[in-house]
Each structure stands twice: as structure tokens, then as C-alpha cells.
Amino acid sequence: MGSYKEKPQFILQAPWIPIISTLGTAASYFLAFVVGSFLHFRHHSEEAFPGLSSVIGGKYPERSIFQIGMAIFLGPRIISTLLWSQLGATSENTILSNIGLFGSLKIISSIFFTYVSIADDPAVHHYALVFYVASTVACMYAQTVYSVWKKSPATKPRAITFGLYMLLLIVVTNYSIKHMLYEESGASTKLSLVEWMLVGLDVSFDYYSTVDFEGIRLEVANQKRMVHFMV
């Protein structure tokens, strides 16, 4: 955006953005899980393993811990999505050019299932989760395609993570049917385990963006009393 008379007041190497986002999101889930397990689920023998929605939207204080954590680290996720939008814009491929859109839908749906908890409105919470999963699949696929296009070192780990995520979606659907329709014994615990495995794959997938953001930095400088972001 042009040259500056002053040195940048702040410089951040772009690979740090997905690192911060990944660690922050993982910490939010982990703390909510630990607190929820200690305060509530360990007291109930029929709940062998806490479900995802029960932890992030069921009871206080784990619900609030998760909501605060997600709010704190929302900024890095938005910046990461903006960077992906710029990277995808250089391609004529329809999927790649819409990476930013997929990422935006993922963020919006995550806001809904985070702040409209299962205790507040179960229908909205679950619809938001389904929409989040759909947008996550779109993001994973688009970023994997980008890795192949750029012959990135992240291609293999992305493809493996994406493949496992899709496989577990089939498994979680199977256990959901067994639990909700047939009320099969043990299906609830297995469903909960697979849900948390999906969370782990989702969070770890974002970390691979460190490879794609190599060589990019964000600069904040003051020029004529205006703040500019340089990429």
C-alpha cells in the first residue's frame, strides 16, 4: 500500500496467527472439558464421558469458560480467514477463490453454537453445529486443494486429517442414530468420544496454515494519522 516515512510500529509474522488461534481454541475446549468433567460429569455413572454440547453449552462455569476463550481468540481466526481470502483470490479455481467465504461461514456458525447454548435453544444450537461442520468440510477441502496447487509441504498432513475427519463424520452419524433413535446402550459414550476426536482434528487442521503463511507479515504503521495493515 505504498511506502512509509516511519518504521512500522508493530510487525507480526503471519505464521504466528494460526499458532495463536490453534493454541487458544484448543485451550478453550480443554479447560471447559476439564472443569465440566470435574464439577459435573464425574458424579453421574451413566455419563461415562461428557458430550461436546453438554460441556460447551450445558452448565456453568464450563460454558462460560469456553465462551470467554472463543471470544478472546476470535480475532486471530478472523485475520487468518482474511489471509486465506487473499491467497485464494490469486486462483481462477472457484473453490479456491471462495476459501474466504467458507472461512467466514465457519466463524459465523461457530459464534451461533458457542453463544446460543444447548440450554438456551437446543434447535438453534444443533443447527449451528451442523452448519459449522458443513463449512468446516468446505474449508478443509479448499485448503487441501490449495496445498496440492501450491505443492505445499502441508499437503500430506492436510489430506490425512481431512480424510480422518470425513471418516469420523460417518462414524458420528452412525452413533447418533443408535443413540437417539434406538437408544442403544453405550452409544452415547462412543458418540461423545468421536465428537471430541472431531474437535481435535478440526483444531489441528488450522495449524497447517503456518506453512501457507510463511513469508507473509502484518505491519501496522502510522501515516498521516491513519493506521494501515501491510501484508
Buried (B, 14 or more C-beta within 10 A) or exposed (E): EEEBEEEBEEEBBBBBBBBBBBBBBBBBBBBBBEBBBEEBBEEEEEBEBBBBBBBBBBBEEBBEBBBBBBEEBBEBBBBBBBBBBEBBEEBEBEBBBBBBBBBBBBBEBBBBBBBBBBBEBEEBBEBBBEBBBBBBBBBBBBBBBBBEBBEBEBBEBBBEBBEBBEEBBEBBEBBBEBBEEEEEEEBBBBBBBBBBBBBBBBBBBBBBBBBBBEEBBBBEBEEEEEEBEEE
